[in-house]
Amino acid sequence: MTPQGPAHDRICGVIMHTTNARLRAIVWVLVLLVSSTFSQGQVSGSSSDWKPLVQSRLPLYGHRNWIVVSDSAFPAYAAPGIETIVVNEGLPSVLTFVASAISSSHHVRATIFLDQELQFIDERDYPGVSQLRRQIAAPFSKDQVSSIPHTEVMSRIDEAGKTFRILFIKTSETIPYTSVYMRLDCGYMSDEVERKIRTAMAAAGNLQPK
């Protein structure tokens, strides 16, 4: 056997120190990766910076992305593509800003979905709901808005969130079923033009030789 002395001990100490340093580095990298993945679905912003955030997201968003201005009880999603910010402002003012930002952009337009249940909330149960309904409708034309059951619109959100990015803006609103769901569509092509294209494609397909 080779005799072991102080030199051998020093070499072993250097090897152990280097190995431990590498292990610590690996652990830190793993922690950062996990934290980054978690934060993607849990992004939050304060009331002071939500407007710049909305404006920065709009150029990135396009056809099939969603922006939702919600009441205060709306859930936080775990999906990494869904971003949630909380603002200490009422729903009407937040909605007015977001609707204006979308209409000012040239590449997207919004199709609006409301919870059908909102139409049936009694003023005696939630004073102010009648005025809030009018404020929600104000930024949009009638042909932009559809009212569908809450479970249906949530299913659409759940499905879209699997593939496309969604921005939730939670307001201080405490009347239920007041969330406004804005699905973004191509701003430089109307639904009518889209239908014409599809009709022409179908006609061309029927004319193809069998």
C-alpha positions as CSV (number, residue, x, y, z in Angstrom):
1,M,0.0,0.0,0.0
2,T,1.1,3.6,-0.7
3,P,1.8,5.4,2.5
4,Q,-0.5,8.3,3.3
5,G,0.7,11.6,4.7
6,P,0.0,15.3,4.9
7,A,0.2,15.7,1.2
8,H,-2.4,13.0,0.6
9,D,-4.7,14.7,3.2
10,R,-4.3,18.1,1.5
11,I,-5.2,16.5,-1.9
12,C,-8.3,14.8,-0.5
13,G,-9.4,18.1,1.2
14,V,-9.1,20.0,-2.1
15,I,-11.1,17.3,-3.9
16,M,-13.9,17.3,-1.3
17,H,-14.1,21.2,-1.3
18,T,-14.3,21.2,-5.1
19,T,-17.0,18.5,-5.1
20,N,-19.1,20.3,-2.5
21,A,-18.8,23.6,-4.3
22,R,-20.1,22.0,-7.5
23,L,-23.0,20.4,-5.7
24,R,-24.0,23.7,-4.1
25,A,-23.9,25.3,-7.6
26,I,-26.1,22.6,-9.0
27,V,-28.6,22.9,-6.2
28,W,-28.8,26.7,-6.7
29,V,-29.4,26.3,-10.4
30,L,-32.3,23.8,-9.7
31,V,-33.8,26.2,-7.1
32,L,-33.7,29.1,-9.6
33,L,-35.3,26.9,-12.3
34,V,-38.1,25.8,-10.1
35,S,-38.7,29.4,-8.8
36,S,-38.9,30.7,-12.4
37,T,-41.4,28.0,-13.5
38,F,-43.6,28.7,-10.5
39,S,-43.5,32.5,-10.9
40,Q,-44.7,32.3,-14.6
41,G,-48.2,31.4,-13.4
42,Q,-48.1,33.7,-10.4
43,V,-46.9,37.0,-11.7
44,S,-48.3,39.9,-9.6
45,G,-48.2,43.6,-10.0
46,S,-49.1,46.5,-7.8
47,S,-51.7,49.2,-8.6
48,S,-48.9,51.6,-9.5
49,D,-47.5,49.5,-12.4
50,W,-50.4,47.6,-13.9
51,K,-51.0,50.1,-16.8
52,P,-47.5,49.9,-18.2
53,L,-47.7,46.1,-17.9
54,V,-50.9,46.0,-19.9
55,Q,-49.4,48.3,-22.6
56,S,-46.3,46.1,-22.7
57,R,-48.3,42.9,-23.2
58,L,-50.5,44.1,-26.0
59,P,-47.8,44.2,-28.7
60,L,-47.0,40.6,-27.8
61,Y,-50.6,39.4,-27.8
62,G,-52.6,38.5,-30.9
63,H,-55.3,36.3,-32.2
64,R,-56.6,33.8,-29.5
65,N,-54.9,35.5,-26.5
66,W,-57.2,36.7,-23.8
67,I,-57.4,39.6,-21.3
68,V,-59.8,39.3,-18.4
69,V,-60.8,42.2,-16.1
70,S,-62.3,40.3,-13.1
71,D,-64.0,40.8,-9.8
72,S,-61.9,40.3,-6.6
73,A,-62.8,36.7,-6.0
74,F,-61.5,35.4,-9.3
75,P,-59.1,32.5,-8.8
76,A,-55.4,32.4,-9.4
77,Y,-54.5,29.8,-12.0
78,A,-51.5,27.5,-11.8
79,A,-50.9,27.2,-15.5
80,P,-47.6,28.9,-16.5
81,G,-49.1,30.8,-19.5
82,I,-51.7,32.6,-17.3
83,E,-50.5,35.8,-15.7
84,T,-52.4,37.5,-12.8
85,I,-52.0,41.0,-11.5
86,V,-54.0,42.6,-8.6
87,V,-55.0,46.2,-8.7
88,N,-56.6,48.3,-6.0
89,E,-59.1,49.9,-8.3
90,G,-62.7,49.5,-9.2
91,L,-63.7,47.4,-12.2
92,P,-65.2,50.2,-14.4
93,S,-62.1,52.3,-14.4
94,V,-59.8,49.4,-15.1
95,L,-62.0,48.1,-17.9
96,T,-62.2,51.5,-19.5
97,F,-58.4,51.7,-19.6
98,V,-57.9,48.2,-21.0
99,A,-60.7,48.6,-23.6
100,S,-59.2,51.8,-24.8
101,A,-55.7,50.3,-25.0
102,I,-57.1,47.5,-27.2
103,S,-59.1,49.7,-29.4
104,S,-56.0,52.0,-29.9
105,S,-53.9,49.1,-31.1
106,H,-54.0,48.3,-34.8
107,H,-53.2,44.6,-34.7
108,V,-55.9,43.3,-32.4
109,R,-59.6,43.8,-31.6
110,A,-61.7,42.3,-28.8
111,T,-64.6,40.0,-28.7
112,I,-66.3,40.4,-25.3
113,F,-67.9,37.7,-23.2
114,L,-69.9,38.4,-20.1
115,D,-71.4,36.0,-17.5
116,Q,-75.0,35.5,-18.4
117,E,-75.8,35.3,-14.7
118,L,-75.0,39.1,-14.4
119,Q,-78.3,39.9,-16.1
120,F,-80.3,38.2,-13.3
121,I,-78.6,39.7,-10.2
122,D,-81.2,41.7,-8.2
123,E,-80.4,45.3,-7.2
124,R,-81.8,44.5,-3.7
125,D,-79.2,41.8,-3.2
126,Y,-76.3,43.9,-4.6
127,P,-77.0,47.6,-4.6
128,G,-75.3,49.3,-7.5
129,V,-75.4,46.3,-9.9
130,S,-77.7,48.1,-12.4
131,Q,-75.2,51.0,-12.8
132,L,-72.3,48.6,-13.0
133,R,-74.0,46.7,-15.8
134,R,-74.3,49.9,-17.7
135,Q,-70.6,50.8,-17.0
136,I,-69.5,47.4,-18.2
137,A,-71.4,47.7,-21.5
138,A,-70.3,51.3,-22.1
139,P,-66.9,50.8,-23.7
140,F,-68.2,48.3,-26.3
141,S,-70.6,48.1,-29.2
142,K,-73.5,45.7,-28.9
143,D,-72.2,43.4,-31.7
144,Q,-69.0,42.9,-29.7
145,V,-70.6,41.5,-26.6
146,S,-72.0,38.0,-26.0
147,S,-73.5,36.8,-22.7
148,I,-73.0,33.1,-22.0
149,P,-73.2,30.9,-18.8
150,H,-70.3,31.3,-16.4
151,T,-69.3,27.6,-16.7
152,E,-69.1,27.9,-20.5
153,V,-66.8,31.0,-20.5
154,M,-64.6,29.4,-17.9
155,S,-64.3,26.3,-20.0
156,R,-63.1,28.5,-22.9
157,I,-60.6,30.2,-20.6
158,D,-59.4,26.8,-19.3
159,E,-58.9,25.5,-22.9
160,A,-57.2,28.6,-24.2
161,G,-54.8,28.7,-21.2
162,K,-53.4,25.3,-22.3
163,T,-51.9,26.9,-25.4
164,F,-52.2,30.7,-25.4
165,R,-51.2,33.4,-22.9
166,I,-53.9,35.0,-20.8
167,L,-53.7,38.1,-18.6
168,F,-56.0,38.4,-15.6
169,I,-56.4,41.8,-13.9
170,K,-58.2,41.4,-10.6
171,T,-60.0,44.5,-9.4
172,S,-61.5,45.4,-6.1
173,E,-65.1,44.7,-7.4
174,T,-67.2,42.7,-4.9
175,I,-70.3,42.1,-7.0
176,P,-70.3,38.5,-8.5
177,Y,-70.4,37.6,-12.2
178,T,-69.0,41.0,-13.2
179,S,-65.8,39.8,-14.8
180,V,-65.3,40.8,-18.4
181,Y,-63.5,38.3,-20.7
182,M,-61.9,39.8,-23.8
183,R,-60.8,37.4,-26.5
184,L,-58.4,39.0,-28.9
185,D,-58.8,38.6,-32.6
186,C,-57.0,39.9,-35.7
187,G,-57.5,43.7,-35.8
188,Y,-57.0,44.1,-39.5
189,M,-59.4,41.5,-40.6
190,S,-63.2,41.4,-39.9
191,D,-65.3,38.4,-39.2
192,E,-67.1,39.1,-42.5
193,V,-63.8,39.0,-44.5
194,E,-62.9,35.7,-42.7
195,R,-66.3,34.2,-43.7
196,K,-65.7,35.3,-47.3
197,I,-62.3,33.6,-47.4
198,R,-63.7,30.4,-45.9
199,T,-66.6,30.4,-48.3
200,A,-64.2,30.9,-51.3
201,M,-62.0,28.1,-50.0
202,A,-64.9,25.7,-49.7
203,A,-66.2,26.6,-53.2
204,A,-62.7,26.1,-54.7
205,G,-62.5,22.7,-53.0
206,N,-65.8,21.6,-54.5
207,L,-64.6,22.6,-57.9
208,Q,-61.5,20.4,-57.7
209,P,-61.7,17.3,-59.9
210,K,-62.5,14.2,-58.0
